[in-house]
């Protein structure tokens, strides 16, 4: 099982969450960034159909992956 941790921190003039080296858009305050990261983490556990997802890596490259929604990752949110 894959494990992912979203980290909350100050970024780009506001607060954001990151996975690895990739940051979300900035939010005006810590509470909003934390709540959004928790929502994102929770969505990782929602069952559904298999899907193709696209995401941008830290170096700006776009990747496509096939996700089997029955394989749920272990996801955590780590606050500062």
N, C-alpha and C positions, 0 to 999 in steps of 0.2 A: 504494500500500500504506500502510496506517495504521501509525503508530509510537506505542508506549506505553512509558513508563518508570515502573516502580515504585520509589519512594524509601523507604529504611529510615530511621527516626528515632524519637526518644523521643516518646511520646504517651500521654496519659491514665494516667500512673503506671507505664508499662511501655515496651515497644518494639513498633512496628507498622510496617506498610508502607502507602504511600499511592499513589494514582493521581490526579494533579491535587490537588484539595483534599479528596478523600474518603479517610479513614483506615480501615484494617482494625480489627478488635478488637485490644486490646493483648495482647501476649505477655509472659511473665515475664522474658525475656532477649533480647538482641540476636541470638544464634545461632538461636533458634527463629523469630523474625520474619524473619530473612534466609532461612532454609531454606524457610519457608512461602511467601515471596514468589517464590523460585525455582521452587517447585512450581506456583504459580499461573501464572507466566510460561510454564513448560513446557507447561501444559495449553492454552495459546493455540495451540500448534502441533500438537495432536493432531487427526488427520483424523477426520471423522465425517459425520453427516448434517447438513443444514441445520436450523436451530433458531430458535425464538423465545426471546430472553433478556429478563429483567427485571432492572433495577438501579435503585438509589436514587442520585440526584444529591446534590451537596453541600448544596443548598438544600432537601432532603427530598422532592423530586418523584420519583415512580416513572416510569420510561420502559420501553417495550418496543421491541425491535429485532429484525429478521429478520437472521440471520447465515448466510451461505453458507460452510460450513466449508472449502470449497476456497480461500477468500480468507483466508490467514493473515496476521495483523499482525506487524510487526517489534516484538518485546518485549524490553526490557532491565530489569535490576535495578541500581539505583545505591545503593551503600552510603555511609554517612556517612564 
